[in-house]
């Protein structure tokens, strides 16, 4: 008769728990590091610096960052502080249906200002592609929580490939890592992060290319 080694089983439980916690911490670091606003800031600065007149390009990059990242982030923080949103990534799909149009309005205002002030075409195409991506995400979000993290990162890389250098295609090696973090944290399914990756590249890449 074999006697179960209950002592080892009990000892292994904390080890498994510790391993899970470490994995969660790593996933959280990746998720926070690849926050959509961070991807937006990065692509704007890189695209701006890549213009013929880099200082003018960077000035327009700051303009886009204000309307596509800063103002939406401030609105989200306000929503979290008032209890409208549960967290800064707005994990509840239904809440995103209210948030996305607000962000679209902010981005559209940025687009309008750039049109009036005759911004460089690549920079205008950049913010227009962001608006198009949001417009594509919104109807899907009505029934499915597609990943904004992967959509924004993928779209940013697609635009950098066209507007700066094909070498930015190497950045797609990061997409599985970002997707893994979102799945580990149970914010998305594998299908949702893959769909976000495909949608971001297709919509942002196509829009940017068409407008430049």
N, C-alpha and C positions, 0 to 999 in steps of 0.2 A: 504494500500500500504506500503510495507517494503522498507525502505531506506537503501541501502548498506552501511555498516560501512567501508568506504574507509580509514578512518584514522587508524583503527586497521589493515587493510590489508597492508597498507604502513609500519606500524610499525613492522609487522611480517616478512616482507621481509628481513630487516637487521638481524633479529634474526636467520632466516633460513640460511642466508649467513654466519653468524658467526659460526653456528653449522657445516656447511659444511667445513669451513676453519679449525676448530678444528679437525674434522675427517681427513682431508687431512694432517694436521701436524702430527697427531698420526701415520697415515699410512706411512708418509715419515720417521719418526723416526724408525719405524719397518723395513722398506725397507733398510734404511741405516745401521741399526744395523745388519741385516741379509744379508748384502752384500755377494755375493758368496766368495769373497776373505777372509772374516772373518770366514766363515764356513770352508774354506780350512785350514786356520791357526789353527783354533780350533781342527779340526780332526787330523791334523798332530801332534800337540803338545800332545794331549791326547793319540794318538796311540804310539807316541815315548816314552812318559813317562810310558806307560804300558808294554814296552819290558822288558825282563829279565835284560838287562843292560840298565837302563833308560837313562844314559848319552849318550851312543852310539845311543840309539833310538832317543833322542832329537836332536843329531847332524844331523842325517839323516832327521829328521823332518824339520830342518832349510833348508837343501838341497832341499827338496821337496817344501817348501814354496817359496824359491827363484824362482824356475822354474815354479811352478804352480800358484803363486799368485803375487809375487813382479814384476817379469819381465813383465807378461801380464798387470798388473796395470800400470806400467810405460809406456808401449806401448799405452794403452788406453788414458792415460793422454796426451801423445804426440799427439794422434789423435784428441782429443778434442781441444787442443791448436791450432792445425793447421786447424781445421774446417772439418776434415775428418769424425769425429763422433760428433753427436749433444749433447751427454751427457755421463757420465761415465758408464752408463748401456747400452749404444748403443741401443737406443730404436727402431731404424729403422731396420726392419728384414733384408733387403737387405745388410746393412752394416755388420751385424753379419756374413754373408756368407764369408766376407773377413777376419773378425777378428778371427773366430773360428779356421781356419787352422793355423793362426799365433800362437795362444795359443797352439794348438796341437804340433806344431814344438818345442815350448819351453818345453812343458812337455815331448816330446819324447827325447829331449836332456838330460833332467833330468833322464829319465829312462835309457838311454844309459850309463850315468855316474855311475849309481847305479849298473848296470850289470857288468861293468868293474871293479868296486871297491868292488864287492861282498857284497852288502848291505844285511842286514837282510831280510829274505823273506817276513815277514809281511809288512815292510816298502816299499819294492819293489812292493808288491801286491797293496798297497795303491795308489801309483802314477800310476800304470798300470790301476787301476780301474778308476782313474780320466781321463786318456787318452781314455779308452773305453767309458766313459760317453760322452765325447766330440764327439767321433766318431759317437755315436748314435744320438746326438743332431743335428749334421751338416746336414744330409739329410732331416730331418724333417723341419729344418729352411728354406729350399729352398721353402717351400710352406706354412709354419705355424710357428708362433712365440711362440714356446713352452717356458715355464718359466725356465730360468737357475737358478733363485733364489731357487725355490722349488726343482729342480732336484739336485742341489749341496747339499742343506741341507738334503734332504731325503737320498741321497747316502751316505753322511757322517754318518748319524745315522745308516744306514744299516751296514756299515763297523765297527762302534763302537760296535754294538750289537754282531757281530761275533768275532771281534778282542779284545774287552775289557770286556764288560759285557752285558748280556741281558737287564739289567736295563736301558740301553740307549734307549730302545724301548719307554720309557715314553716321550722321547723327541719329538716323533711324534705328541704330543699334540700341539707343536708349529707350525706345518705345516699349519693348517687352518688359524692361525694368519698371517703367512707370506703370504699365498695366498690371504687373505682378503686385506692386504696392497697393493698388486700388482694390484688387481682388482679395489680397491678404487681409486688408482692413474691412472687408465685406461691404465696401461702398458700391462695388460693381461686380457684375459677373464677367467671365472671360469674353462672352459674346459682346457685351457692352463696351469693353475697352477696345476690342478689335474693330467694332463698328465705328467707334470714335476715331480711331486711327485712319480708317479708310475714308470716312466722311471728311475729316479735316484736310487730308491731302487732296482729295478730289475737288472739294468746293473751293478751298482757299487757293490751291494751286491753279485751278482752271480760271477762277476769277482774276487772280493777279496776272496771269499770263495774258488773258484777253484784254485787260485794261492797259497793259504796257506794250 
